[in-house]
Each structure stands twice: as C-alpha cells, then as structure tokens.
Amino acid sequence: MMKILLSGIAVGLLLLLLGIVTPYHDTILTVAFSIAVVCLILAGMFVGALISGDRNRANVASESKEDSNNRLKTGWLFFSFGIPQLVVCILLFFIFP
C-alpha cells in the first residue's frame, strides 16, 4: 500500500510541478482532477460505499473473507492513489485562481 501511496504522491508532485512551471496550469488541473475523481469513484465502488445496505448485506453473505479482504484492499489502493491528486487540484486551484 505504501508503494501506491508513494507513487500517487510522486505523480501528484510531478503534476504540481508541471502546473507551476508550464503555462498550461488549467489543463494540468483538469488532468489531476480527472485522475482523482476516477480513483475515488473506483475506491467507493470497491469498498462498497456506493451501494445500498441490502446489496451490501448480499455481498457480505455471498463472498468469502479472502474475497472481501482483496476487494477492500483494492479500494484502499485506489483511494491512496487518488487523494494526492485531489491535494494537487486544491493547491493548483488556490495558486492559480
């Protein structure tokens, strides 16, 4: 999980540097925001935050503990990659209003 978080931070720092150095900061902001939104939506789907209680109960009853752990781990990996991108979006938004 730390590798994904560190790679998310590295990509975020690269996008932040590109957004500051190049005159295309609005395009970089759009790219970072798109990456963040896609990762956070995928994380929500894998963790089960975007489904109702009935569906969640059915999923818990029908999947094994190993499958559940793999699904949650995948969700947290997407989440840990998407959060640095969201931080970059916020920084670029406030640096270049």
MMTF fields as JSON, N, C-alpha, C and O atoms, coordinates in Angstrom:
{
  "mmtfVersion": "1.0.0",
  "mmtfProducer": "UNKNOWN",
  "numBonds": 387,
  "numAtoms": 388,
  "numGroups": 97,
  "numChains": 1,
  "numModels": 1,
  "chainsPerModel": [1],
  "groupsPerChain": [97],
  "chainIdList": ["A"],
  "bondAtomList": [4, 2, 8, 6, 12, 10, 16, 14, 20, 18, 24, 22, 28, 26, 32, 30, 36, 34, 40, 38, 44, 42, 48, 46, 52, 50, 56, 54, 60, 58, 64, 62, 68, 66, 72, 70, 76, 74, 80, 78, 84, 82, 88, 86, 92, 90, 96, 94, 100, 98, 104, 102, 108, 106, 112, 110, 116, 114, 120, 118, 124, 122, 128, 126, 132, 130, 136, 134, 140, 138, 144, 142, 148, 146, 152, 150, 156, 154, 160, 158, 164, 162, 168, 166, 172, 170, 176, 174, 180, 178, 184, 182, 188, 186, 192, 190, 196, 194, 200, 198, 204, 202, 208, 206, 212, 210, 216, 214, 220, 218, 224, 222, 228, 226, 232, 230, 236, 234, 240, 238, 244, 242, 248, 246, 252, 250, 256, 254, 260, 258, 264, 262, 268, 266, 272, 270, 276, 274, 280, 278, 284, 282, 288, 286, 292, 290, 296, 294, 300, 298, 304, 302, 308, 306, 312, 310, 316, 314, 320, 318, 324, 322, 328, 326, 332, 330, 336, 334, 340, 338, 344, 342, 348, 346, 352, 350, 356, 354, 360, 358, 364, 362, 368, 366, 372, 370, 376, 374, 380, 378, 384, 382],
  "bondOrderList": [1, 1, 1, 1, 1, 1, 1, 1, 1, 1, 1, 1, 1, 1, 1, 1, 1, 1, 1, 1, 1, 1, 1, 1, 1, 1, 1, 1, 1, 1, 1, 1, 1, 1, 1, 1, 1, 1, 1, 1, 1, 1, 1, 1, 1, 1, 1, 1, 1, 1, 1, 1, 1, 1, 1, 1, 1, 1, 1, 1, 1, 1, 1, 1, 1, 1, 1, 1, 1, 1, 1, 1, 1, 1, 1, 1, 1, 1, 1, 1, 1, 1, 1, 1, 1, 1, 1, 1, 1, 1, 1, 1, 1, 1, 1, 1],
  "groupList": [{"groupName": "MET", "atomNameList": ["N", "CA", "C", "O"], "elementList": ["N", "C", "C", "O"], "formalChargeList": [0, 0, 0, 0], "bondAtomList": [1, 0, 2, 1, 3, 2], "bondOrderList": [1, 1, 2], "singleLetterCode": "M", "chemCompType": "L-PEPTIDE LINKING"}, {"groupName": "LYS", "atomNameList": ["N", "CA", "C", "O"], "elementList": ["N", "C", "C", "O"], "formalChargeList": [0, 0, 0, 0], "bondAtomList": [1, 0, 2, 1, 3, 2], "bondOrderList": [1, 1, 2], "singleLetterCode": "K", "chemCompType": "L-PEPTIDE LINKING"}, {"groupName": "ILE", "atomNameList": ["N", "CA", "C", "O"], "elementList": ["N", "C", "C", "O"], "formalChargeList": [0, 0, 0, 0], "bondAtomList": [1, 0, 2, 1, 3, 2], "bondOrderList": [1, 1, 2], "singleLetterCode": "I", "chemCompType": "L-PEPTIDE LINKING"}, {"groupName": "LEU", "atomNameList": ["N", "CA", "C", "O"], "elementList": ["N", "C", "C", "O"], "formalChargeList": [0, 0, 0, 0], "bondAtomList": [1, 0, 2, 1, 3, 2], "bondOrderList": [1, 1, 2], "singleLetterCode": "L", "chemCompType": "L-PEPTIDE LINKING"}, {"groupName": "SER", "atomNameList": ["N", "CA", "C", "O"], "elementList": ["N", "C", "C", "O"], "formalChargeList": [0, 0, 0, 0], "bondAtomList": [1, 0, 2, 1, 3, 2], "bondOrderList": [1, 1, 2], "singleLetterCode": "S", "chemCompType": "L-PEPTIDE LINKING"}, {"groupName": "GLY", "atomNameList": ["N", "CA", "C", "O"], "elementList": ["N", "C", "C", "O"], "formalChargeList": [0, 0, 0, 0], "bondAtomList": [1, 0, 2, 1, 3, 2], "bondOrderList": [1, 1, 2], "singleLetterCode": "G", "chemCompType": "PEPTIDE LINKING"}, {"groupName": "ALA", "atomNameList": ["N", "CA", "C", "O"], "elementList": ["N", "C", "C", "O"], "formalChargeList": [0, 0, 0, 0], "bondAtomList": [1, 0, 2, 1, 3, 2], "bondOrderList": [1, 1, 2], "singleLetterCode": "A", "chemCompType": "L-PEPTIDE LINKING"}, {"groupName": "VAL", "atomNameList": ["N", "CA", "C", "O"], "elementList": ["N", "C", "C", "O"], "formalChargeList": [0, 0, 0, 0], "bondAtomList": [1, 0, 2, 1, 3, 2], "bondOrderList": [1, 1, 2], "singleLetterCode": "V", "chemCompType": "L-PEPTIDE LINKING"}, {"groupName": "THR", "atomNameList": ["N", "CA", "C", "O"], "elementList": ["N", "C", "C", "O"], "formalChargeList": [0, 0, 0, 0], "bondAtomList": [1, 0, 2, 1, 3, 2], "bondOrderList": [1, 1, 2], "singleLetterCode": "T", "chemCompType": "L-PEPTIDE LINKING"}, {"groupName": "PRO", "atomNameList": ["N", "CA", "C", "O"], "elementList": ["N", "C", "C", "O"], "formalChargeList": [0, 0, 0, 0], "bondAtomList": [1, 0, 2, 1, 3, 2], "bondOrderList": [1, 1, 2], "singleLetterCode": "P", "chemCompType": "L-PEPTIDE LINKING"}, {"groupName": "TYR", "atomNameList": ["N", "CA", "C", "O"], "elementList": ["N", "C", "C", "O"], "formalChargeList": [0, 0, 0, 0], "bondAtomList": [1, 0, 2, 1, 3, 2], "bondOrderList": [1, 1, 2], "singleLetterCode": "Y", "chemCompType": "L-PEPTIDE LINKING"}, {"groupName": "HIS", "atomNameList": ["N", "CA", "C", "O"], "elementList": ["N", "C", "C", "O"], "formalChargeList": [0, 0, 0, 0], "bondAtomList": [1, 0, 2, 1, 3, 2], "bondOrderList": [1, 1, 2], "singleLetterCode": "H", "chemCompType": "L-PEPTIDE LINKING"}, {"groupName": "ASP", "atomNameList": ["N", "CA", "C", "O"], "elementList": ["N", "C", "C", "O"], "formalChargeList": [0, 0, 0, 0], "bondAtomList": [1, 0, 2, 1, 3, 2], "bondOrderList": [1, 1, 2], "singleLetterCode": "D", "chemCompType": "L-PEPTIDE LINKING"}, {"groupName": "PHE", "atomNameList": ["N", "CA", "C", "O"], "elementList": ["N", "C", "C", "O"], "formalChargeList": [0, 0, 0, 0], "bondAtomList": [1, 0, 2, 1, 3, 2], "bondOrderList": [1, 1, 2], "singleLetterCode": "F", "chemCompType": "L-PEPTIDE LINKING"}, {"groupName": "CYS", "atomNameList": ["N", "CA", "C", "O"], "elementList": ["N", "C", "C", "O"], "formalChargeList": [0, 0, 0, 0], "bondAtomList": [1, 0, 2, 1, 3, 2], "bondOrderList": [1, 1, 2], "singleLetterCode": "C", "chemCompType": "L-PEPTIDE LINKING"}, {"groupName": "ARG", "atomNameList": ["N", "CA", "C", "O"], "elementList": ["N", "C", "C", "O"], "formalChargeList": [0, 0, 0, 0], "bondAtomList": [1, 0, 2, 1, 3, 2], "bondOrderList": [1, 1, 2], "singleLetterCode": "R", "chemCompType": "L-PEPTIDE LINKING"}, {"groupName": "ASN", "atomNameList": ["N", "CA", "C", "O"], "elementList": ["N", "C", "C", "O"], "formalChargeList": [0, 0, 0, 0], "bondAtomList": [1, 0, 2, 1, 3, 2], "bondOrderList": [1, 1, 2], "singleLetterCode": "N", "chemCompType": "L-PEPTIDE LINKING"}, {"groupName": "GLU", "atomNameList": ["N", "CA", "C", "O"], "elementList": ["N", "C", "C", "O"], "formalChargeList": [0, 0, 0, 0], "bondAtomList": [1, 0, 2, 1, 3, 2], "bondOrderList": [1, 1, 2], "singleLetterCode": "E", "chemCompType": "L-PEPTIDE LINKING"}, {"groupName": "TRP", "atomNameList": ["N", "CA", "C", "O"], "elementList": ["N", "C", "C", "O"], "formalChargeList": [0, 0, 0, 0], "bondAtomList": [1, 0, 2, 1, 3, 2], "bondOrderList": [1, 1, 2], "singleLetterCode": "W", "chemCompType": "L-PEPTIDE LINKING"}, {"groupName": "GLN", "atomNameList": ["N", "CA", "C", "O"], "elementList": ["N", "C", "C", "O"], "formalChargeList": [0, 0, 0, 0], "bondAtomList": [1, 0, 2, 1, 3, 2], "bondOrderList": [1, 1, 2], "singleLetterCode": "Q", "chemCompType": "L-PEPTIDE LINKING"}],
  "groupTypeList": [0, 0, 1, 2, 3, 3, 4, 5, 2, 6, 7, 5, 3, 3, 3, 3, 3, 3, 5, 2, 7, 8, 9, 10, 11, 12, 8, 2, 3, 8, 7, 6, 13, 4, 2, 6, 7, 7, 14, 3, 2, 3, 6, 5, 0, 13, 7, 5, 6, 3, 2, 4, 5, 12, 15, 16, 15, 6, 16, 7, 6, 4, 17, 4, 1, 17, 12, 4, 16, 16, 15, 3, 1, 8, 5, 18, 3, 13, 13, 4, 13, 5, 2, 9, 19, 3, 7, 7, 14, 2, 3, 3, 13, 13, 2, 13, 9],
  "groupIdList": [1, 2, 3, 4, 5, 6, 7, 8, 9, 10, 11, 12, 13, 14, 15, 16, 17, 18, 19, 20, 21, 22, 23, 24, 25, 26, 27, 28, 29, 30, 31, 32, 33, 34, 35, 36, 37, 38, 39, 40, 41, 42, 43, 44, 45, 46, 47, 48, 49, 50, 51, 52, 53, 54, 55, 56, 57, 58, 59, 60, 61, 62, 63, 64, 65, 66, 67, 68, 69, 70, 71, 72, 73, 74, 75, 76, 77, 78, 79, 80, 81, 82, 83, 84, 85, 86, 87, 88, 89, 90, 91, 92, 93, 94, 95, 96, 97],
  "secStructList": [7, 2, 2, 2, 2, 2, 2, 2, 2, 2, 2, 2, 2, 2, 2, 2, 2, 2, 2, 2, 2, 1, 1, 7, 2, 2, 2, 2, 2, 2, 2, 2, 2, 2, 2, 2, 2, 2, 2, 2, 2, 2, 2, 2, 2, 2, 2, 6, 6, 6, 1, 7, 2, 2, 2, 2, 2, 2, 2, 2, 2, 2, 1, 7, 2, 2, 2, 2, 2, 2, 2, 2, 2, 2, 2, 2, 2, 2, 2, 2, 2, 2, 2, 2, 2, 2, 2, 2, 2, 2, 2, 2, 2, 2, 2, 7, 7],
  "xCoordList": [0.822, 0.0, 0.864, 0.493, 2.01, 2.893, 3.459, 3.696, 3.677, 4.18, 3.173, 3.546, 1.902, 0.859, 0.733, 0.584, 0.791, 0.711, 1.894, 1.725, 3.092, 4.272, 4.22, 4.651, 3.705, 3.58, 2.507, 2.648, 1.444, 0.435, 1.009, 0.708, 1.837, 2.492, 3.468, 3.557, 4.202, 5.15, 4.431, 4.861, 3.346, 2.57, 1.977, 1.958, 1.498, 0.941, 1.972, 1.687, 3.177, 4.24, 4.661, 4.955, 4.691, 5.008, 3.958, 4.296, 2.688, 1.626, 1.667, 1.429, 1.967, 2.07, 3.22, 3.079, 4.347, 5.498, 5.179, 5.509, 4.542, 4.154, 3.136, 3.181, 2.239, 1.243, 1.836, 1.342, 2.889, 3.534, 4.465, 4.495, 5.228, 6.254, 5.665, 6.069, 4.736, 4.189, 3.014, 2.413, 2.689, 1.535, 0.196, -0.854, 0.224, -0.996, -1.513, -1.868, -1.556, -1.953, -3.418, -3.78, -4.267, -5.674, -5.845, -6.708, -5.033, -5.074, -4.54, -5.104, -3.467, -2.903, -3.899, -4.025, -4.603, -5.632, -6.735, -7.217, -7.14, -8.172, -7.707, -8.475, -6.464, -5.92, -5.862, -6.283, -5.341, -5.244, -6.631, -6.833, -7.579, -8.935, -9.582, -10.287, -9.349, -9.911, -9.347, -10.086, -8.035, -7.411, -7.984, -8.29, -8.131, -8.641, -10.074, -10.411, -10.911, -12.322, -12.468, -13.24, -11.74, -11.824, -11.346, -11.981, -10.234, -9.714, -10.671, -10.878, -11.248, -12.145, -13.464, -14.028, -13.964, -15.173, -14.895, -15.705, -13.753, -13.397, -13.198, -13.593, -12.591, -12.416, -13.765, -13.963, -14.683, -16.018, -16.744, -17.473, -16.547, -17.188, -16.607, -17.355, -15.289, -14.667, -14.96, -15.172, -14.975, -15.221, -16.69, -17.017, -17.569, -18.99, -19.731, -20.848, -19.132, -19.757, -20.847, -21.651, -20.895, -21.846, -23.04, -23.782, -23.223, -24.363, -25.222, -24.789, -26.439, -27.368, -27.047, -26.235, -27.691, -27.464, -27.876, -27.224, -28.963, -29.416, -28.393, -28.094, -27.869, -26.863, -25.578, -24.93, -25.219, -24.021, -24.18, -23.245, -25.346, -25.609, -25.527, -24.989, -26.055, -25.989, -24.552, -24.16, -23.771, -22.367, -21.59, -20.777, -21.835, -21.131, -21.506, -20.655, -22.769, -23.218, -22.692, -22.507, -22.448, -22.094, -20.593, -20.168, -19.779, -18.354, -17.564, -17.98, -16.418, -15.579, -14.8, -14.761, -14.196, -13.415, -12.212, -11.843, -11.611, -10.461, -10.876, -10.168, -12.013, -12.51, -12.84, -12.563, -13.431, -13.765, -12.505, -12.458, -11.491, -10.231, -9.554, -9.01, -9.581, -8.989, -9.73, -9.111, -11.056, -11.863, -11.594, -11.441, -11.535, -11.257, -9.843, -9.621, -8.89, -7.508, -7.4, -6.706, -8.091, -8.084, -8.715, -8.223, -9.797, -10.436, -9.52, -9.441, -8.828, -7.906, -6.711, -6.165, -6.299, -5.208, -5.628, -4.868, -6.831, -7.331, -7.478, -7.159, -7.956, -8.141, -6.794, -6.665, -5.798, -4.496, -3.776, -2.889, -4.128, -3.556, -4.313, -3.713, -5.605, -6.42, -6.321, -6.472, -6.073, -6.021, -4.897, -5.147, -3.66, -2.638, -3.019, -2.66, -3.737, -4.159, -5.176, -5.173, -6.039, -7.011, -6.317, -6.729, -5.278, -4.499, -3.837, -3.795, -3.322, -2.722, -3.77, -3.479, -4.975, -6.058, -6.342, -6.481, -6.426, -6.705, -5.573, -5.823, -4.326, -3.192, -3.152, -2.962, -3.332, -3.324, -4.478, -4.341, -5.611, -6.758, -6.494, -6.898, -5.82, -5.555, -4.319, -4.223, -3.363, -2.184, -2.56, -2.127, -3.362, -3.773, -5.28, -5.971, -5.815, -7.287, -7.902, -9.118],
  "yCoordList": [-1.191, 0.0, 1.252, 2.265, 1.188, 2.355, 2.663, 3.825, 1.62, 1.863, 2.656, 3.57, 2.312, 3.026, 4.453, 5.385, 4.629, 5.971, 6.822, 7.984, 6.239, 6.981, 7.274, 8.344, 6.351, 6.632, 7.689, 8.502, 7.694, 8.746, 10.108, 11.111, 10.139, 11.391, 11.835, 13.024, 10.88, 11.23, 11.785, 12.785, 11.145, 11.653, 13.015, 13.918, 13.161, 14.437, 15.55, 16.661, 15.257, 16.264, 16.606, 17.763, 15.606, 15.864, 16.762, 17.696, 16.48, 17.319, 18.725, 19.71, 18.816, 20.13, 20.925, 22.116, 20.273, 20.946, 21.386, 22.504, 20.513, 20.887, 22.03, 22.908, 22.018, 23.081, 24.42, 25.463, 24.401, 25.659, 26.166, 27.364, 25.262, 25.663, 26.028, 27.026, 25.252, 25.491, 26.467, 26.645, 27.09, 27.995, 27.265, 27.906, 25.937, 25.144, 24.615, 23.441, 25.477, 25.008, 24.587, 23.731, 25.178, 24.758, 23.356, 22.601, 23.003, 21.66, 20.643, 19.559, 20.989, 20.108, 19.918, 18.821, 20.985, 20.897, 19.946, 19.155, 20.009, 19.116, 17.664, 16.767, 17.432, 16.067, 15.517, 14.387, 16.313, 15.855, 15.604, 14.634, 16.475, 16.298, 15.052, 14.327, 14.801, 13.608, 12.333, 11.386, 12.314, 11.15, 10.956, 9.831, 12.051, 11.966, 11.461, 10.597, 11.981, 11.573, 10.114, 9.379, 9.684, 8.291, 7.354, 6.335, 7.696, 6.842, 6.797, 5.733, 7.921, 7.938, 7.224, 6.589, 7.317, 6.578, 5.072, 4.286, 4.677, 3.259, 2.755, 1.636, 3.577, 3.189, 3.012, 2.054, 3.915, 3.796, 2.559, 1.921, 2.218, 1.018, -0.241, -1.152, -0.307, -1.497, -1.652, -2.769, -0.554, -0.626, -0.924, -1.521, -0.516, -0.756, 0.443, 0.307, 1.605, 2.817, 3.352, 4.18, 2.908, 3.443, 2.521, 2.694, 1.542, 0.646, 0.711, 1.208, 0.203, 0.261, -0.845, -1.731, -0.773, -1.746, -3.149, -4.114, -3.279, -4.608, -5.282, -6.466, -4.53, -5.1, -5.421, -6.436, -4.556, -4.803, -6.07, -6.864, -6.26, -7.467, -8.705, -9.73, -8.623, -9.754, -10.042, -11.202, -8.995, -9.196, -9.841, -10.736, -9.394, -9.957, -11.424, -12.244, -11.753, -13.135, -14.067, -15.257, -13.558, -14.438, -14.509, -15.379, -13.626, -13.67, -14.184, -14.052, -14.771, -15.305, -14.176, -13.049, -14.493, -13.495, -13.033, -11.86, -13.936, -13.587, -12.65, -11.689, -12.926, -12.051, -10.661, -9.645, -10.64, -9.362, -8.56, -7.353, -9.228, -8.537, -8.025, -6.92, -8.818, -8.379, -7.168, -6.237, -7.191, -6.078, -4.807, -3.731, -4.927, -3.752, -3.233, -2.022, -4.136, -3.715, -2.959, -1.947, -3.458, -2.778, -1.397, -0.437, -1.292, 0.011, 0.988, 2.153, 0.532, 1.422, 1.809, 2.901, 0.929, 1.283, 2.408, 3.35, 2.31, 3.399, 4.693, 5.776, 4.57, 5.746, 6.408, 7.631, 5.592, 6.159, 6.738, 7.576, 6.322, 6.95, 8.222, 9.158, 8.275, 9.415, 10.623, 11.753, 10.42, 11.535, 12.524, 13.728, 12.079, 13.08, 13.895, 15.068, 13.284, 14.025, 15.1, 16.194, 14.781, 15.76, 16.917, 18.069, 16.614, 17.671, 18.571, 19.789, 17.986, 18.777, 19.681, 20.835, 19.178, 20.0, 21.205, 22.327, 20.968, 22.066, 23.075, 24.28, 22.607, 23.523, 24.35, 25.566, 23.692, 24.423, 25.399, 26.474, 25.035, 25.926, 27.199, 28.287, 27.064, 28.243, 29.01, 30.211, 28.341, 29.06, 29.89, 31.034, 29.313, 29.998, 30.156, 29.338, 31.189, 31.348, 31.732, 31.895],
  "zCoordList": [0.0, 0.0, 0.0, -0.593, 0.659, 0.693, -0.691, -1.019, -1.51, -2.859, -3.674, -4.409, -3.548, -4.287, -3.777, -4.567, -2.46, -1.895, -2.349, -2.719, -2.32, -2.766, -4.261, -4.692, -5.054, -6.483, -6.729, -7.643, -5.937, -6.051, -5.682, -6.329, -4.639, -4.252, -5.339, -5.644, -5.927, -6.991, -8.214, -8.788, -8.612, -9.756, -9.411, -10.247, -8.188, -7.752, -7.763, -8.211, -7.268, -7.284, -8.707, -9.008, -9.585, -10.986, -11.629, -12.357, -11.361, -11.912, -11.31, -12.01, -10.019, -9.388, -9.987, -10.264, -10.185, -10.796, -12.219, -12.613, -12.989, -14.351, -14.346, -15.208, -13.397, -13.308, -12.94, -13.369, -12.151, -11.754, -12.845, -13.126, -13.464, -14.426, -15.785, -16.381, -16.273, -17.606, -17.545, -16.485, -18.656, -18.665, -18.785, -18.844, -18.822, -19.002, -17.668, -17.561, -16.651, -15.325, -15.263, -14.456, -16.108, -16.098, -16.688, -16.241, -17.683, -18.25, -17.246, -17.097, -16.566, -15.545, -14.407, -13.864, -14.047, -13.011, -13.44, -12.629, -14.692, -15.208, -15.201, -14.852, -15.581, -15.589, -14.164, -13.916, -13.231, -11.844, -11.254, -10.523, -11.571, -11.055, -11.645, -10.943, -12.919, -13.557, -12.934, -12.666, -12.706, -12.062, -10.663, -10.267, -9.911, -8.54, -8.518, -7.708, -9.385, -9.391, -9.795, -9.18, -10.819, -11.261, -10.151, -9.881, -9.513, -8.437, -7.247, -6.665, -6.883, -5.732, -6.027, -5.136, -7.254, -7.617, -7.621, -7.13, -8.173, -8.152, -6.725, -6.397, -5.883, -4.475, -3.799, -3.052, -4.049, -3.479, -3.963, -3.203, -5.227, -5.771, -5.139, -4.782, -4.995, -4.43, -2.943, -2.47, -2.205, -0.768, -0.488, 0.538, -1.384, -1.211, -0.662, -0.162, -0.747, -0.221, -1.14, -0.713, -2.37, -3.339, -3.574, -4.54, -2.691, -2.835, -1.578, -0.538, -1.691, -0.554, 0.45, 0.185, 1.585, 2.64, 2.264, 2.662, 1.493, 1.078, 0.171, 0.328, -0.764, -1.667, -0.904, -1.164, 0.031, 0.823, 1.656, 1.764, 2.238, 3.025, 2.141, 2.561, 0.923, -0.008, -0.419, -0.546, -0.627, -0.997, 0.141, -0.09, 1.362, 2.516, 2.703, 3.046, 2.48, 2.664, 1.586, 1.844, 0.387, -0.723, -1.015, -1.775, -0.437, -0.745, 0.449, 1.6, 0.144, 1.208, 1.887, 1.394, 2.998, 3.742, 2.918, 2.965, 2.176, 1.34, 0.204, -0.099, -0.419, -1.483, -0.938, -1.575, 0.243, 0.869, 1.18, 0.943, 1.707, 2.009, 0.745, 0.739, -0.33, -1.598, -2.167, -2.681, -2.071, -2.576, -1.781, -2.36, -0.464, 0.37, 0.153, 0.134, -0.009, -0.266, -1.587, -1.679, -2.602, -3.902, -3.79, -4.384, -3.034, -2.827, -2.126, -2.515, -1.102, -0.394, -1.253, -1.096, -2.16, -3.071, -4.012, -4.237, -4.56, -5.411, -4.606, -5.096, -3.384, -2.526, -2.222, -2.288, -1.89, -1.535, -2.752, -2.589, -3.953, -5.145, -5.513, -6.041, -5.247, -5.659, -4.737, -5.2, -3.451, -2.51, -2.824, -2.783, -3.139, -3.504, -4.739, -4.843, -5.667, -6.86, -6.481, -7.045, -5.528, -5.054, -4.336, -4.47, -3.586, -2.918, -3.956, -3.782, -5.025, -6.109, -6.744, -7.057, -6.937, -7.503, -6.613, -7.099, -5.327, -4.395, -4.404, -4.407, -4.408, -4.433, -5.715, -5.668, -6.858, -8.127, -8.217, -8.801, -7.644, -7.675, -6.869, -7.277, -5.732, -4.924, -5.364, -5.111, -6.022, -6.525, -7.757, -7.894, -8.647, -9.868, -9.888, -10.496, -9.237, -9.191, -10.525, -10.621]
}
